[in-house]
Amino acid sequence: MALNKAAPDALPSMLAEVGLPAFSACTRLLVVVPHPDDESIATGLLIQQVRAAGGEVRIVLLTAGDNNPWPQRWLERRVRIGAADRQRWGRRRRAEMLRALECLDVPLEALQALDWPDMGVTDVLLRPGSELVAEMAAAIGQFRPSLVAAPSIEDRHPDHGSAHVLVRLALATQPEPPSLLTYLVHGRGRTGASIEIRGTPTQAANKRAALAAHHSQMALSSGRLRRLATRPERYASVSGTPADSHAVLPWRPPVWLRPWLRLSTIGPSGKHSWRWHEAPLRRDRDGWFHLPSAATAEGRPLFARLALTLPSLWIFDHWGWCECTAAPEPAAAPLAPVD
C-alpha cells in the first residue's frame, strides 16, 4: 500500500502508519549523502520540515564530488583533468553545498565531510581492512539520531548503492538503531509503501534555491535538476529485513557474460569477492542461484553485489546490490564451472 498524501499536514499520520513519530524538537535527523547536491535533490523538503518542527539536522557527506569530469570540462574549457584540477573542483562543490544548506536553514557546522573517493566508495567498502563501516558507525554514534535518511539500495549510482549498504551495516552495530528512511535519486524503485513529502510553497522555493546554488551541476543538468525540484520527495521506511529478502540472488546473467562477472558479499562473515565461476553458489531446479546458508546469519544483514569487470564509460550499475537473509539450502547440485 502506498502511503502517498498531498497535503503537508498529512505527514504526521503517514509517519505514524510506518511506526515513526511526528517531527518535533526531539527529532534528530542524520542525512547521509554521497555527493554535494544530493542533500537538496533528495531531502531538501525533509530537512526543512524537521527544522521547522525545531529538530536538529546533521549532514554526513561521503565524497567531495570531485570525480565529475564533464561539467568541469565544460565550465573550465579543458580536456585534461589532473589531480590538482579535481581538488579545485571538489572545493568548488563543497562551497556550493554550503550555500545550499543556508537555503535549507541548516547551520554550516552541521556538515560532516568524510572525504571518501568519489566514484570509489564501492571499491573502498569492499577492500580488506577498510574502515568505512566503522567511520559511519562512529558518525551515527556521535550524533545519536532518531532518524536517518540514506540512499536506497536500488539506486543505480555505485556510490549511492554502496552508501546504503554501509549505513545498514553501521546501524547493525548500534545498540538501539534509529529509524531509517531511504531515498532514490538514480533509477526507479519497486512499487511499494512509501512516504511522500510535499512542502509548503516557501519550502518548495527554498529547495529550488538550494538546487540553484549548485551552479556546477546546473551547467549540464539544469533541466533534470529543475524537474527533480518540482516533484514530491519519496522515502521508503526500512525496519529490519524486508519481507521479500532471501538468499536467492535476483540475477540470472547470461552464460556468455559470466567470465567477466564478479560477485562480492559483505556481512556477518566478512567481505568476499569471486569471479562468477569461482563463487560458492548453488543453483536450484528453476535456474536461480543461492548463497550458502553459512554466509547468512539471522538478524544480521548480508549484501551481495554483481558487477562487470570489463572497463566501460557507463558509470551506473546494471545489477548493483541486493540484500540477502538466511534461507533453507536449495535442493540442487553445486554450480558447475563455466567454460
BALOBA-1460 file (C-alpha; in Angstrom, 3 decimals):
// residues 339
<rec num="1" residu="m" x="0.000" y="0.000" z="0.000"/>
<rec num="2" residu="a" x="1.395" y="3.383" z="-0.948"/>
<rec num="3" residu="l" x="1.278" y="5.999" z="1.772"/>
<rec num="4" residu="n" x="1.178" y="8.909" z="-0.663"/>
<rec num="5" residu="k" x="-0.532" y="12.066" z="0.576"/>
<rec num="6" residu="a" x="-0.687" y="15.504" z="-0.979"/>
<rec num="7" residu="a" x="-1.013" y="17.943" z="1.922"/>
<rec num="8" residu="p" x="1.981" y="18.728" z="4.180"/>
<rec num="9" residu="d" x="-0.209" y="18.480" z="7.285"/>
<rec num="10" residu="a" x="-0.927" y="14.827" z="6.427"/>
<rec num="11" residu="l" x="2.684" y="13.880" z="7.175"/>
<rec num="12" residu="p" x="2.225" y="13.055" z="10.904"/>
<rec num="13" residu="s" x="-0.388" y="10.409" z="10.148"/>
<rec num="14" residu="m" x="1.799" y="8.978" z="7.399"/>
<rec num="15" residu="l" x="4.737" y="8.704" z="9.768"/>
<rec num="16" residu="a" x="2.533" y="7.004" z="12.344"/>
<rec num="17" residu="e" x="1.441" y="4.418" z="9.752"/>
<rec num="18" residu="v" x="5.054" y="3.247" z="9.365"/>
<rec num="19" residu="g" x="5.818" y="3.462" z="13.079"/>
<rec num="20" residu="l" x="7.639" y="6.828" z="13.113"/>
<rec num="21" residu="p" x="6.830" y="9.719" z="15.471"/>
<rec num="22" residu="a" x="5.858" y="13.119" z="14.093"/>
<rec num="23" residu="f" x="8.685" y="15.630" z="13.730"/>
<rec num="24" residu="s" x="9.314" y="17.706" z="16.840"/>
<rec num="25" residu="a" x="12.069" y="19.470" z="18.767"/>
<rec num="26" residu="c" x="13.204" y="15.976" z="19.820"/>
<rec num="27" residu="t" x="13.823" y="14.862" z="16.215"/>
<rec num="28" residu="r" x="17.485" y="14.359" z="15.339"/>
<rec num="29" residu="l" x="17.809" y="13.763" z="11.593"/>
<rec num="30" residu="l" x="21.038" y="12.396" z="10.124"/>
<rec num="31" residu="v" x="21.166" y="12.702" z="6.328"/>
<rec num="32" residu="v" x="23.773" y="10.603" z="4.525"/>
<rec num="33" residu="v" x="24.619" y="11.909" z="1.047"/>
<rec num="34" residu="p" x="27.265" y="10.538" z="-1.335"/>
<rec num="35" residu="h" x="27.815" y="13.820" z="-3.221"/>
<rec num="36" residu="p" x="27.188" y="17.557" z="-2.881"/>
<rec num="37" residu="d" x="23.690" y="18.299" z="-4.303"/>
<rec num="38" residu="d" x="22.133" y="15.001" z="-3.115"/>
<rec num="39" residu="e" x="21.087" y="16.753" z="0.109"/>
<rec num="40" residu="s" x="18.993" y="19.242" z="-1.880"/>
<rec num="41" residu="i" x="17.714" y="16.873" z="-4.577"/>
<rec num="42" residu="a" x="16.631" y="14.061" z="-2.274"/>
<rec num="43" residu="t" x="15.979" y="15.600" z="1.144"/>
<rec num="44" residu="g" x="15.508" y="19.373" z="0.745"/>
<rec num="45" residu="l" x="11.891" y="19.251" z="1.937"/>
<rec num="46" residu="l" x="12.511" y="16.668" z="4.670"/>
<rec num="47" residu="i" x="15.318" y="18.767" z="6.119"/>
<rec num="48" residu="q" x="13.168" y="21.903" z="6.185"/>
<rec num="49" residu="q" x="10.237" y="20.166" z="7.835"/>
<rec num="50" residu="v" x="12.439" y="18.762" z="10.594"/>
<rec num="51" residu="r" x="13.990" y="22.203" z="11.110"/>
<rec num="52" residu="a" x="10.535" y="23.866" z="11.110"/>
<rec num="53" residu="a" x="9.495" y="21.488" z="13.914"/>
<rec num="54" residu="g" x="12.528" y="22.554" z="15.957"/>
<rec num="55" residu="g" x="14.552" y="19.419" z="15.273"/>
<rec num="56" residu="e" x="18.287" y="19.134" z="14.691"/>
<rec num="57" residu="v" x="19.872" y="18.074" z="11.387"/>
<rec num="58" residu="r" x="23.319" y="16.656" z="10.656"/>
<rec num="59" residu="i" x="24.561" y="16.078" z="7.077"/>
<rec num="60" residu="v" x="27.215" y="13.410" z="6.505"/>
<rec num="61" residu="l" x="28.855" y="13.970" z="3.104"/>
<rec num="62" residu="l" x="30.732" y="10.922" z="1.868"/>
<rec num="63" residu="t" x="32.704" y="12.415" z="-1.058"/>
<rec num="64" residu="a" x="33.628" y="15.851" z="-2.386"/>
<rec num="65" residu="g" x="32.053" y="15.064" z="-5.761"/>
<rec num="66" residu="d" x="35.403" y="15.825" z="-7.382"/>
<rec num="67" residu="n" x="35.282" y="12.988" z="-9.938"/>
<rec num="68" residu="n" x="32.738" y="14.859" z="-12.052"/>
<rec num="69" residu="p" x="34.687" y="15.462" z="-15.271"/>
<rec num="70" residu="w" x="32.149" y="16.506" z="-17.897"/>
<rec num="71" residu="p" x="30.716" y="19.579" z="-16.138"/>
<rec num="72" residu="q" x="34.270" y="20.527" z="-15.166"/>
<rec num="73" residu="r" x="35.475" y="20.227" z="-18.768"/>
<rec num="74" residu="w" x="32.540" y="22.309" z="-19.929"/>
<rec num="75" residu="l" x="32.857" y="25.122" z="-17.398"/>
<rec num="76" residu="e" x="36.650" y="25.275" z="-17.305"/>
<rec num="77" residu="r" x="37.118" y="24.745" z="-21.043"/>
<rec num="78" residu="r" x="39.686" y="21.994" z="-20.558"/>
<rec num="79" residu="v" x="40.030" y="18.409" z="-21.739"/>
<rec num="80" residu="r" x="42.679" y="17.029" z="-19.431"/>
<rec num="81" residu="i" x="41.814" y="16.966" z="-15.713"/>
<rec num="82" residu="g" x="44.646" y="16.282" z="-13.296"/>
<rec num="83" residu="a" x="44.744" y="15.728" z="-9.546"/>
<rec num="84" residu="a" x="45.038" y="19.455" z="-8.766"/>
<rec num="85" residu="d" x="42.072" y="20.197" z="-11.054"/>
<rec num="86" residu="r" x="39.961" y="17.612" z="-9.261"/>
<rec num="87" residu="q" x="40.854" y="19.041" z="-5.869"/>
<rec num="88" residu="r" x="39.864" y="22.512" z="-7.036"/>
<rec num="89" residu="w" x="36.564" y="21.145" z="-8.379"/>
<rec num="90" residu="g" x="35.894" y="19.408" z="-5.064"/>
<rec num="91" residu="r" x="36.431" y="22.670" z="-3.187"/>
<rec num="92" residu="r" x="34.034" y="24.401" z="-5.541"/>
<rec num="93" residu="r" x="31.346" y="21.801" z="-4.985"/>
<rec num="94" residu="r" x="31.819" y="21.958" z="-1.212"/>
<rec num="95" residu="a" x="31.337" y="25.751" z="-1.311"/>
<rec num="96" residu="e" x="28.174" y="25.306" z="-3.394"/>
<rec num="97" residu="m" x="26.827" y="22.837" z="-0.853"/>
<rec num="98" residu="l" x="27.385" y="25.271" z="1.994"/>
<rec num="99" residu="r" x="25.324" y="27.890" z="0.153"/>
<rec num="100" residu="a" x="22.614" y="25.290" z="-0.464"/>
<rec num="101" residu="l" x="22.493" y="24.394" z="3.235"/>
<rec num="102" residu="e" x="21.901" y="28.037" z="4.089"/>
<rec num="103" residu="c" x="18.837" y="27.950" z="1.824"/>
<rec num="104" residu="l" x="17.572" y="24.924" z="3.756"/>
<rec num="105" residu="d" x="18.118" y="26.535" z="7.196"/>
<rec num="106" residu="v" x="20.919" y="24.137" z="8.110"/>
<rec num="107" residu="p" x="23.851" y="25.589" z="10.100"/>
<rec num="108" residu="l" x="27.172" y="25.207" z="8.304"/>
<rec num="109" residu="e" x="28.669" y="23.402" z="11.310"/>
<rec num="110" residu="a" x="26.076" y="20.650" z="10.788"/>
<rec num="111" residu="l" x="28.034" y="19.408" z="7.752"/>
<rec num="112" residu="q" x="30.390" y="16.495" z="8.424"/>
<rec num="113" residu="a" x="32.577" y="15.680" z="5.394"/>
<rec num="114" residu="l" x="34.283" y="12.278" z="5.308"/>
<rec num="115" residu="d" x="36.249" y="12.894" z="2.068"/>
<rec num="116" residu="w" x="35.990" y="9.389" z="0.664"/>
<rec num="117" residu="p" x="36.828" y="8.875" z="-3.056"/>
<rec num="118" residu="d" x="34.143" y="9.985" z="-5.496"/>
<rec num="119" residu="m" x="33.125" y="7.019" z="-7.689"/>
<rec num="120" residu="g" x="35.213" y="4.866" z="-5.355"/>
<rec num="121" residu="v" x="33.000" y="4.169" z="-2.345"/>
<rec num="122" residu="t" x="32.301" y="0.614" z="-3.536"/>
<rec num="123" residu="d" x="35.964" y="-0.261" z="-4.018"/>
<rec num="124" residu="v" x="36.927" y="1.048" z="-0.588"/>
<rec num="125" residu="l" x="33.938" y="-0.584" z="1.111"/>
<rec num="126" residu="l" x="34.907" y="-3.998" z="-0.287"/>
<rec num="127" residu="r" x="38.642" y="-3.562" z="0.308"/>
<rec num="128" residu="p" x="40.031" y="-5.860" z="3.042"/>
<rec num="129" residu="g" x="40.793" y="-3.856" z="6.156"/>
<rec num="130" residu="s" x="38.607" y="-0.926" z="5.119"/>
<rec num="131" residu="e" x="37.248" y="1.146" z="8.000"/>
<rec num="132" residu="l" x="34.284" y="2.744" z="6.184"/>
<rec num="133" residu="v" x="31.650" y="0.938" z="8.245"/>
<rec num="134" residu="a" x="33.437" y="1.842" z="11.473"/>
<rec num="135" residu="e" x="33.663" y="5.502" z="10.393"/>
<rec num="136" residu="m" x="29.964" y="5.594" z="9.578"/>
<rec num="137" residu="a" x="29.113" y="3.856" z="12.860"/>
<rec num="138" residu="a" x="31.168" y="6.476" z="14.703"/>
<rec num="139" residu="a" x="29.319" y="9.316" z="12.940"/>
<rec num="140" residu="i" x="25.984" y="7.760" z="13.907"/>
<rec num="141" residu="g" x="27.054" y="7.129" z="17.477"/>
<rec num="142" residu="q" x="28.377" y="10.667" z="17.899"/>
<rec num="143" residu="f" x="25.200" y="12.383" z="16.698"/>
<rec num="144" residu="r" x="22.757" y="9.805" z="18.140"/>
<rec num="145" residu="p" x="19.999" y="10.427" z="15.573"/>
<rec num="146" residu="s" x="16.396" y="9.424" z="15.984"/>
<rec num="147" residu="l" x="16.001" y="9.231" z="12.201"/>
<rec num="148" residu="v" x="18.452" y="8.518" z="9.374"/>
<rec num="149" residu="a" x="17.883" y="9.297" z="5.690"/>
<rec num="150" residu="a" x="20.194" y="7.449" z="3.289"/>
<rec num="151" residu="p" x="20.267" y="6.277" z="-0.343"/>
<rec num="152" residu="s" x="18.173" y="3.334" z="-1.475"/>
<rec num="153" residu="i" x="19.821" y="0.005" z="-2.251"/>
<rec num="154" residu="e" x="18.021" y="0.219" z="-5.602"/>
<rec num="155" residu="d" x="19.882" y="3.377" z="-6.637"/>
<rec num="156" residu="r" x="21.975" y="2.597" z="-9.718"/>
<rec num="157" residu="h" x="24.790" y="5.016" z="-8.965"/>
<rec num="158" residu="p" x="27.511" y="2.828" z="-7.390"/>
<rec num="159" residu="d" x="28.316" y="5.358" z="-4.654"/>
<rec num="160" residu="h" x="24.632" y="5.531" z="-3.701"/>
<rec num="161" residu="g" x="24.004" y="1.780" z="-3.592"/>
<rec num="162" residu="s" x="27.168" y="1.235" z="-1.562"/>
<rec num="163" residu="a" x="26.208" y="4.096" z="0.772"/>
<rec num="164" residu="h" x="23.013" y="2.191" z="1.597"/>
<rec num="165" residu="v" x="24.991" y="-0.955" z="2.385"/>
<rec num="166" residu="l" x="27.487" y="0.762" z="4.667"/>
<rec num="167" residu="v" x="24.731" y="2.652" z="6.518"/>
<rec num="168" residu="r" x="22.828" y="-0.590" z="7.089"/>
<rec num="169" residu="l" x="25.965" y="-2.342" z="8.334"/>
<rec num="170" residu="a" x="26.787" y="0.615" z="10.585"/>
<rec num="171" residu="l" x="23.250" y="0.686" z="12.010"/>
<rec num="172" residu="a" x="23.516" y="-3.030" z="12.787"/>
<rec num="173" residu="t" x="26.330" y="-2.198" z="15.230"/>
<rec num="174" residu="q" x="24.215" y="0.268" z="17.214"/>
<rec num="175" residu="p" x="22.634" y="-0.976" z="20.460"/>
<rec num="176" residu="e" x="19.421" y="0.930" z="19.667"/>
<rec num="177" residu="p" x="19.446" y="1.700" z="15.936"/>
<rec num="178" residu="p" x="17.352" y="4.681" z="14.808"/>
<rec num="179" residu="s" x="14.632" y="4.546" z="12.175"/>
<rec num="180" residu="l" x="15.811" y="4.579" z="8.555"/>
<rec num="181" residu="l" x="14.234" y="6.254" z="5.538"/>
<rec num="182" residu="t" x="15.767" y="5.650" z="2.099"/>
<rec num="183" residu="y" x="15.602" y="7.878" z="-0.968"/>
<rec num="184" residu="l" x="16.184" y="7.173" z="-4.663"/>
<rec num="185" residu="v" x="17.976" y="9.604" z="-6.994"/>
<rec num="186" residu="h" x="19.081" y="7.416" z="-9.924"/>
<rec num="187" residu="g" x="16.711" y="4.825" z="-11.351"/>
<rec num="188" residu="r" x="13.250" y="3.636" z="-10.453"/>
<rec num="189" residu="g" x="12.375" y="1.778" z="-7.296"/>
<rec num="190" residu="r" x="9.965" y="-1.096" z="-6.947"/>
<rec num="191" residu="t" x="6.361" y="-0.304" z="-6.221"/>
<rec num="192" residu="g" x="5.648" y="-0.455" z="-2.512"/>
<rec num="193" residu="a" x="4.826" y="1.526" z="0.599"/>
<rec num="194" residu="s" x="6.378" y="4.985" z="0.604"/>
<rec num="195" residu="i" x="6.218" y="8.256" z="2.464"/>
<rec num="196" residu="e" x="5.615" y="11.216" z="0.185"/>
<rec num="197" residu="i" x="6.602" y="14.676" z="1.380"/>
<rec num="198" residu="r" x="5.192" y="17.790" z="-0.265"/>
<rec num="199" residu="g" x="6.421" y="21.082" z="1.115"/>
<rec num="200" residu="t" x="4.707" y="24.402" z="1.555"/>
<rec num="201" residu="p" x="5.213" y="26.981" z="-1.228"/>
<rec num="202" residu="t" x="8.000" y="28.565" z="0.813"/>
<rec num="203" residu="q" x="9.725" y="25.230" z="1.392"/>
<rec num="204" residu="a" x="9.460" y="24.383" z="-2.302"/>
<rec num="205" residu="a" x="11.000" y="27.743" z="-3.199"/>
<rec num="206" residu="n" x="13.819" y="27.171" z="-0.717"/>
<rec num="207" residu="k" x="14.522" y="23.772" z="-2.266"/>
<rec num="208" residu="r" x="14.710" y="25.320" z="-5.738"/>
<rec num="209" residu="a" x="17.123" y="27.942" z="-4.398"/>
<rec num="210" residu="a" x="19.258" y="25.227" z="-2.796"/>
<rec num="211" residu="l" x="19.458" y="23.318" z="-6.066"/>
<rec num="212" residu="a" x="20.316" y="26.517" z="-7.949"/>
<rec num="213" residu="a" x="23.224" y="27.042" z="-5.542"/>
<rec num="214" residu="h" x="24.898" y="24.009" z="-7.121"/>
<rec num="215" residu="h" x="25.989" y="26.028" z="-10.147"/>
<rec num="216" residu="s" x="28.499" y="23.447" z="-11.340"/>
<rec num="217" residu="q" x="25.771" y="20.807" z="-11.669"/>
<rec num="218" residu="m" x="23.294" y="23.149" z="-13.335"/>
<rec num="219" residu="a" x="25.701" y="23.628" z="-16.266"/>
<rec num="220" residu="l" x="24.821" y="20.335" z="-17.951"/>
<rec num="221" residu="s" x="21.896" y="19.069" z="-15.851"/>
<rec num="222" residu="s" x="19.706" y="22.120" z="-15.239"/>
<rec num="223" residu="g" x="16.634" y="20.560" z="-16.842"/>
<rec num="224" residu="r" x="16.910" y="17.378" z="-14.789"/>
<rec num="225" residu="l" x="17.533" y="19.263" z="-11.549"/>
<rec num="226" residu="r" x="14.576" y="21.583" z="-12.119"/>
<rec num="227" residu="r" x="12.311" y="18.595" z="-12.744"/>
<rec num="228" residu="l" x="13.555" y="16.968" z="-9.543"/>
<rec num="229" residu="a" x="12.894" y="20.190" z="-7.643"/>
<rec num="230" residu="t" x="9.215" y="20.161" z="-8.558"/>
<rec num="231" residu="r" x="8.369" y="16.578" z="-7.612"/>
<rec num="232" residu="p" x="7.487" y="15.351" z="-4.094"/>
<rec num="233" residu="e" x="10.167" y="13.593" z="-2.086"/>
<rec num="234" residu="r" x="9.512" y="9.895" z="-1.600"/>
<rec num="235" residu="y" x="11.044" y="7.693" z="1.053"/>
<rec num="236" residu="a" x="10.852" y="4.012" z="1.873"/>
<rec num="237" residu="s" x="10.888" y="3.047" z="5.532"/>
<rec num="238" residu="v" x="13.355" y="0.269" z="6.306"/>
<rec num="239" residu="s" x="12.709" y="-1.637" z="9.520"/>
<rec num="240" residu="g" x="14.736" y="-4.797" z="9.914"/>
<rec num="241" residu="t" x="14.817" y="-7.195" z="6.994"/>
<rec num="242" residu="p" x="12.410" y="-6.706" z="4.063"/>
<rec num="243" residu="a" x="9.851" y="-9.468" z="3.812"/>
<rec num="244" residu="d" x="10.908" y="-10.349" z="0.245"/>
<rec num="245" residu="s" x="14.618" y="-10.600" z="1.067"/>
<rec num="246" residu="h" x="16.118" y="-14.078" z="0.802"/>
<rec num="247" residu="a" x="19.308" y="-15.982" z="-0.003"/>
<rec num="248" residu="v" x="18.377" y="-16.388" z="-3.652"/>
<rec num="249" residu="l" x="20.216" y="-13.932" z="-5.851"/>
<rec num="250" residu="p" x="17.884" y="-11.875" z="-8.069"/>
<rec num="251" residu="w" x="20.163" y="-12.248" z="-11.094"/>
<rec num="252" residu="r" x="20.460" y="-14.898" z="-13.798"/>
<rec num="253" residu="p" x="23.194" y="-13.455" z="-16.022"/>
<rec num="254" residu="p" x="23.651" y="-14.963" z="-19.489"/>
<rec num="255" residu="v" x="26.245" y="-17.716" z="-19.776"/>
<rec num="256" residu="w" x="28.344" y="-15.836" z="-22.321"/>
<rec num="257" residu="l" x="28.780" y="-12.889" z="-19.915"/>
<rec num="258" residu="r" x="29.719" y="-14.843" z="-16.800"/>
<rec num="259" residu="p" x="33.526" y="-14.982" z="-17.420"/>
<rec num="260" residu="w" x="33.588" y="-11.180" z="-16.936"/>
<rec num="261" residu="l" x="31.401" y="-11.018" z="-13.833"/>
<rec num="262" residu="r" x="32.461" y="-10.596" z="-10.209"/>
<rec num="263" residu="l" x="30.253" y="-11.448" z="-7.229"/>
<rec num="264" residu="s" x="31.016" y="-9.766" z="-3.901"/>
<rec num="265" residu="t" x="29.390" y="-10.148" z="-0.490"/>
<rec num="266" residu="i" x="29.722" y="-8.232" z="2.753"/>
<rec num="267" residu="g" x="28.082" y="-9.152" z="6.033"/>
<rec num="268" residu="p" x="28.467" y="-11.225" z="9.203"/>
<rec num="269" residu="s" x="31.213" y="-13.450" z="7.778"/>
<rec num="270" residu="g" x="33.232" y="-10.520" z="6.429"/>
<rec num="271" residu="k" x="33.962" y="-9.467" z="2.866"/>
<rec num="272" residu="h" x="34.351" y="-11.872" z="-0.036"/>
<rec num="273" residu="s" x="34.775" y="-11.469" z="-3.765"/>
<rec num="274" residu="w" x="34.921" y="-14.081" z="-6.513"/>
<rec num="275" residu="r" x="34.819" y="-14.383" z="-10.244"/>
<rec num="276" residu="w" x="31.412" y="-15.799" z="-11.110"/>
<rec num="277" residu="h" x="32.610" y="-19.339" z="-11.888"/>
<rec num="278" residu="e" x="34.571" y="-19.441" z="-8.603"/>
<rec num="279" residu="a" x="31.744" y="-18.234" z="-6.341"/>
<rec num="280" residu="p" x="30.310" y="-20.808" z="-3.851"/>
<rec num="281" residu="l" x="26.848" y="-20.746" z="-5.386"/>
<rec num="282" residu="r" x="24.202" y="-23.433" z="-5.670"/>
<rec num="283" residu="r" x="21.595" y="-23.496" z="-8.402"/>
<rec num="284" residu="d" x="18.033" y="-24.703" z="-7.907"/>
<rec num="285" residu="r" x="15.861" y="-26.546" z="-10.400"/>
<rec num="286" residu="d" x="14.423" y="-23.271" z="-11.695"/>
<rec num="287" residu="g" x="17.841" y="-21.888" z="-12.503"/>
<rec num="288" residu="w" x="18.131" y="-19.412" z="-9.612"/>
<rec num="289" residu="f" x="21.421" y="-19.081" z="-7.753"/>
<rec num="290" residu="h" x="21.661" y="-19.368" z="-3.953"/>
<rec num="291" residu="l" x="24.300" y="-18.281" z="-1.498"/>
<rec num="292" residu="p" x="25.290" y="-20.909" z="1.092"/>
<rec num="293" residu="s" x="23.439" y="-20.599" z="4.388"/>
<rec num="294" residu="a" x="26.780" y="-20.259" z="6.201"/>
<rec num="295" residu="a" x="27.130" y="-16.797" z="4.692"/>
<rec num="296" residu="t" x="23.963" y="-15.561" z="6.381"/>
<rec num="297" residu="a" x="23.044" y="-15.026" z="9.997"/>
<rec num="298" residu="e" x="19.580" y="-14.404" z="11.367"/>
<rec num="299" residu="g" x="19.044" y="-10.748" z="12.218"/>
<rec num="300" residu="r" x="22.294" y="-9.636" z="10.588"/>
<rec num="301" residu="p" x="22.232" y="-8.044" z="7.136"/>
<rec num="302" residu="l" x="24.149" y="-9.662" z="4.275"/>
<rec num="303" residu="f" x="24.556" y="-7.868" z="0.973"/>
<rec num="304" residu="a" x="25.681" y="-9.170" z="-2.416"/>
<rec num="305" residu="r" x="26.852" y="-7.226" z="-5.456"/>
<rec num="306" residu="l" x="27.234" y="-8.333" z="-9.066"/>
<rec num="307" residu="a" x="29.439" y="-6.265" z="-11.363"/>
<rec num="308" residu="l" x="31.033" y="-6.440" z="-14.786"/>
<rec num="309" residu="t" x="34.836" y="-6.397" z="-14.726"/>
<rec num="310" residu="l" x="35.199" y="-5.018" z="-18.265"/>
<rec num="311" residu="p" x="36.003" y="-1.279" z="-18.468"/>
<rec num="312" residu="s" x="33.096" y="0.923" z="-19.527"/>
<rec num="313" residu="l" x="32.251" y="4.611" z="-19.937"/>
<rec num="314" residu="w" x="28.841" y="3.897" z="-18.368"/>
<rec num="315" residu="i" x="29.085" y="4.771" z="-14.676"/>
<rec num="316" residu="f" x="25.793" y="3.306" z="-13.444"/>
<rec num="317" residu="d" x="25.300" y="-0.229" z="-12.146"/>
<rec num="318" residu="h" x="23.314" y="-2.746" z="-14.173"/>
<rec num="319" residu="w" x="22.901" y="-5.259" z="-11.316"/>
<rec num="320" residu="g" x="24.206" y="-3.439" z="-8.240"/>
<rec num="321" residu="w" x="23.451" y="-4.633" z="-4.713"/>
<rec num="322" residu="c" x="20.816" y="-6.896" z="-3.198"/>
<rec num="323" residu="e" x="20.070" y="-7.858" z="0.397"/>
<rec num="324" residu="c" x="20.030" y="-11.492" z="1.490"/>
<rec num="325" residu="t" x="18.966" y="-13.242" z="4.680"/>
<rec num="326" residu="a" x="19.136" y="-16.759" z="5.981"/>
<rec num="327" residu="a" x="17.139" y="-19.258" z="3.926"/>
<rec num="328" residu="p" x="16.935" y="-23.068" z="3.634"/>
<rec num="329" residu="e" x="19.512" y="-24.748" z="1.449"/>
<rec num="330" residu="p" x="18.127" y="-25.346" z="-2.051"/>
<rec num="331" residu="a" x="17.686" y="-28.884" z="-3.258"/>
<rec num="332" residu="a" x="20.252" y="-28.559" z="-6.025"/>
<rec num="333" residu="a" x="23.679" y="-29.644" z="-7.126"/>
<rec num="334" residu="p" x="26.678" y="-27.304" z="-6.807"/>
<rec num="335" residu="l" x="27.103" y="-24.881" z="-9.658"/>
<rec num="336" residu="a" x="29.474" y="-26.277" z="-12.266"/>
<rec num="337" residu="p" x="32.370" y="-24.119" z="-13.520"/>
<rec num="338" residu="v" x="31.622" y="-22.085" z="-16.616"/>
<rec num="339" residu="d" x="33.697" y="-22.900" z="-19.659"/>
